[in-house]
C-alpha cells in the first residue's frame, strides 16, 4: 500500500501541468461566450469554484469564492454567506493549498509565465512579503466589506474592485474587446488594475508565483488551513538521507523535511520528484503532528547514540 501511495504521488507530480490545464478548462468551460461577448449566468454561477477565477469571465462556470464572500460577508441576512464560508473551510480541510498548486487557473498562468527563458530571481530574501497576503485577506476581504456597506447592507468587493488582476485578465479585457459599450465605459479603475496585472505578469517571469506568495487572499486562507488539511506531505525519516535536494527543488522556499505542512507549501510535488530515495510522498488523512514527529526523531537519535555507545563499550571490553 505504501508503494502504491508513492506511485500515485509521483504521477500527480509528473502530470501536474495537465491537471492544471484540465482544472482551468472545467472552471471556464463556456468558451463560446468569449466570442459572444456575454457572461454565463446559469445555475452554475451559484456554486463557487476552488481557485481564483473571476465571476465576470465570459467562460466562467462558477463564482469566485473570494468575490462571493466579499459580496455578502457584511450582512447576516444572506444565507449564501454561510454557504461560501462553509465551502472555503471544507476545501481548506480537505485539500489545503493543493488547490493553489493544482486547481487554480491564475496559479497555472504564473507557472507558464515562469517558464519563459530568462534569468530567474530567488524570493528567499523576500520572505517577509509573504505576510502581506494575510493583511490583504483581513483588510480587503473581511473588514472593509463588513464595515463599509450600502443602504441594503451589502459591502463592496474591495479586493476584486481595486486589486485583483484576474478580473482584468478574464473579465474586462475579453468583454471590452467585443463590446464597444463596455470599452467606452472603462475608466481609471481599469487602468489601475491593468497596471497591477502587468506588474504581476512581469514579476511572474522572473520570480516564481509572486501573486500566490505575496498578494492572493485565497492562497492566504488555504495557507492557514495547511496545518489541518487532510492532504499533506509525508517524509519518511528512515529513507531520508538529508541530501537537501528537496529544499533546492522547492520554488516556494520550503524545507519540506523540517516543515512538511508549511503554510507556503502548495503541494506541487517538486520535492517528491527530486527525492532520490523516495522518502517524500503525499499523504491523506490524519498523520502524526509535526511536533510529535520531531520528538520521535530526537528520541530515535538518542536511542541510536546510546546503542552506539554501548557497542563501543562492549568492543573495548
BELWO-V798115 format. One record per pair of residues at least 24 apart in sequence whose ideal C-beta (glycine too) atoms are under 7 Angstrom apart, sorted by the first residue. I is the first residue (numbers start at 1). J is the second residue. Records with the same first field share a line. If there is no record, write none. Layout:
I=J  J
This chain:
5=281
6=278  281
9=269  272  281  282
10=272  273
12=269  282
13=269  270  272  273
14=273
16=102  268  269
19=102
20=102  108  111
21=108
23=102  103
24=105  108
26=61
27=51  53  60  61  105
28=53  57  59  60  61  105
29=59  61
30=59  61
31=59
33=58  59
34=58  59  174
37=175  178  179
48=84  87
50=91  99  103
51=99  103  104  105  106  107
52=104  106  166  216  218
53=105  166  170
54=166  167  170  171
56=167  171
57=170  171
58=174  175
65=218
66=141  159  217  218
67=157  160
69=141
70=141  145  155  157  158  159  160
71=154  157
72=154
73=142  145  146  155
74=145  146  149  153  154  155
75=149  153  154
77=153
88=221
92=221  222  225  229
93=225  228  229  230
94=229  230  231
95=229  231
96=222  225  226  229  231  267
97=219  222  223  226  265  266  267
98=231  267
99=222
100=212  219  222  266
101=266  267  268
106=166  211
107=209  212
110=204  209  211  212
113=201  204  205
114=204  205  208
116=205
118=205  206
120=206
121=206  207
123=207  208  213  253
124=253
127=253
129=213  214
130=213  214  264
132=214  215
133=214  215  216  217  219  220
134=220
136=215  217
137=217  220  221
140=217
141=217
159=217
161=189
163=196
165=193  196  197  200
167=193
168=193  194  197
169=197
208=251
212=266
223=263  264
224=263
226=261  262  263  265
227=261
230=284  285
231=267  282  284
232=260  261  283  287
233=260  261  265  267  280  282  283
234=260  281  283  287
235=260  279  280
236=279
237=297
239=277  278  279
240=277  279
241=277
243=276
245=274  275  276
246=271  274  275  280
249=274
256=280
260=290
261=290
